[in-house]
Amino acid sequence: MGFSSFDILMKSVLVMLLIGVVSAQLSPTFYSRACPKLLPTVKSAVQSAISKETRMGASLLRLHFHDCFVNGCDGSILLDDTSSFTGEKRAAPNFRSARGFEVVDNIKSAVEKACPGVVSCADILAITARDSVAILGGPSWNVKLGRRDSRTASQAAANNSIPPPTSSLSQLISSFNAAGLSSKDMVALSGSHTIGQARCTNFRARIYNETNNLDASFATSRRSNCPRATGSGDNNLAPLDIQSPTSFNNDYFKNLINQKGLLHSDQQLFNGGSADSTVRQYSSNPSLFSSDFAAAMIKMGDNKPLTGSSGEIRKNCRRTN
């Protein structure tokens, strides 16, 4: 039986749809032809930024987190406010604490020189997060690429989607589930607090108001740099991991077992609840933590990316084209 022209047309449409589906899948080799120098270009810039300020590694990692939790990994956190929307930079979880935007600008400039108009800001965030972790001694992984950038941002979504430091265990689990991540992923990814620092405003309530599950000497030492009165020393910093704040390792989990989690939300992971056993595992098995962290980062990077013809490839990460 011969094919009608309609059959042939429908088969052609089906093939095109399948090609579209395949092209919309993220892949570590997405830019291998279009931008072969991408990975070394990014790594060199990240290395330079961390050499100048070690804390920048944690800040770049955090940008990727805070991007992915708000409407997917789409580079929306990088957009400055415009007349048509208030961006995510002024949302409570980011205002005066999200940082590293100038470093991302520098990386984007270097990438644009290597291959103009090819690589998204969302993908640059994903690569810089991986490079930051690896440079500070943590695991590496193959970053899946092919995301495109959003043309808008949402302050409201950022306020509602990024878990605050006051979160309970159930609230943390719920926030991570909304981003397609399991409870185990949540514990592994919380291990990113093995690097970086927090502002006094984010841990003041814990060190002054909590008595359960808080080492007394740890609280005393933290109070020395974070006065009780609001407005005094609000921006003073303390390391999230008191043992090795600039090395990516499993000390964060050891701290939790010793009741030395800086944030309320940190200590919730080891507080007689369902996450206790995972914290114990990671505290005694650094290689398990590393492999689970890498797997969870890949999974987080898969959260609702814009692909194919959705979104755009921004020329400047701070504004739409």
C-alpha positions, -999 to +999 in steps of 0.1 A: +000+000+000+015+034-010+018+064+013-004+094+007+012+128+008-007+133+041+011+102+056+044+115+045+037+150+059+027+135+092+058+113+094+079+145+087+062+164+114+067+134+138+104+133+130+107+171+135+090+168+169+114+140+179+144+161+169+130+189+190+126+167+220+162+154+216+176+189+211+158+201+243+177+176+265+206+190+285+239+174+277+275+179+290+286+181+253+260+207+243+286+234+234+315+211+223+313+224+187+298+258+192+321+269+220+350+244+225+369+267+248+339+272+272+350+251+301+386+262+304+375+298+299+351+296+328+374+277+351+402+302+346+379+331+356+365+312+386+400+303+398+411+339+395+381+352+415+386+326+443+423+334+444+413+370+451+387+361+477+381+325+488+345+332+500+336+339+463+334+302+457+306+299+481+289+330+467+289+316+432+276+282+443+248+300+461+238+320+430+232+288+411+211+274+440+190+306+443+186+307+405+174+271+402+149+273+431+130+302+414+111+290+383+140+267+374+176+272+364+171+301+340+195+329+350+166+350+364+186+359+395+211+378+375+186+403+360+186+439+373+152+455+380+134+471+351+104+493+346+083+462+339+095+439+368+112+440+402+140+414+399+150+387+424+181+406+436+159+426+460+140+395+473+145+388+510+168+357+505+191+377+481+190+414+492+224+424+507+235+388+507+235+374+471+269+384+457+293+376+429+274+393+401+305+412+390+324+379+388+296+365+366+298+396+344+335+390+340+330+353+331+303+362+307+326+387+290+353+362+286+329+336+272+314+362+248+350+368+235+355+331+229+321+325+213+297+354+209+260+349+215+262+311+221+263+304+259+235+312+283+240+329+316+220+301+332+247+276+320+275+298+331+260+297+367+259+259+365+295+256+354+308+282+379+290+263+407+308+231+398+342+248+394+338+266+427+332+233+445+361+215+428+386+243+433+378+244+470+385+207+474+351+192+467+339+168+441+336+175+404+309+163+379+299+166+343+276+197+341+247+192+318+243+222+295+218+236+270+197+259+292+185+292+279+179+325+298+146+338+310+133+372+298+119+380+332+124+376+370+100+373+400+107+389+434+076+372+448+087+337+435+121+342+451+105+352+484+083+321+483+106+294+469+140+299+486+140+283+521+148+309+548+173+302+576+143+300+600+130+269+582+119+237+600+129+203+587+095+198+571+096+232+555+131+224+541+119+190+527+089+207+511+109+235+495+134+210+480+106+187+469+091+217+450+124+219+431+123+182+422+147+171+450+143+144+476+149+146+513+182+129+508+191+154+481+182+182+505+206+169+532+234+165+507+229+199+491+228+215+526+264+203+529+272+233+506+273+251+539+307+236+545+319+268+528+309+304+530+296+328+557+263+340+570+252+375+582+244+381+618+208+388+609+205+352+598+217+335+630+210+361+657+178+344+668+194+310+671+224+321+692+203+342+716+169+324+717+175+287+713+188+265+740+180+230+727+205+215+703+229+244+706+264+240+721+268+267+748+304+276+741+297+278+703+268+302+710+290+323+733+317+326+707+292+336+680+276+363+702+309+381+704+305+392+668+267+394+666+252+417+692+217+410+705+203+444+694+188+445+659+206+470+637+239+465+655+264+444+636+236+431+613+261+425+585+289+410+606+298+376+592+304+342+607+315+310+590+288+284+583+314+257+590+334+267+621+361+240+614+371+245+578+352+274+563+372+276+531+375+239+523+347+218+508+345+187+530+321+169+554+329+189+585+295+206+583+278+174+592+303+168+621+294+202+634+256+194+633+263+163+655+281+185+679+252+210+680+273+236+662+250+244+632+251+281+627+217+286+612+184+273+627+178+255+594+212+238+596+206+223+630+172+211+619+189+184+599+201+168+631+174+174+657+159+140+663+141+139+630+141+119+597+174+135+585+195+124+614+206+091+599+218+107+566+237+134+586+254+106+606+263+088+573+278+119+557+297+128+589+316+095+588+317+089+551+331+118+531+332+100+498+295+091+501+287+128+508+308+139+478+291+115+454+256+122+467+263+160+465+275+158+429+244+137+419+220+161+437+237+191+420+231+175+386+195+168+396+190+204+408+204+216+375+176+197+357+149+218+374+126+232+347+153+246+323+143+267+293+155+248+262+150+248+225+134+280+213+122+291+248+139+321+264+170+336+249+208+337+251+214+370+269+243+391+257+245+407+291+235+386+321+220+417+339+194+425+312+174+409+284+184+414+248 
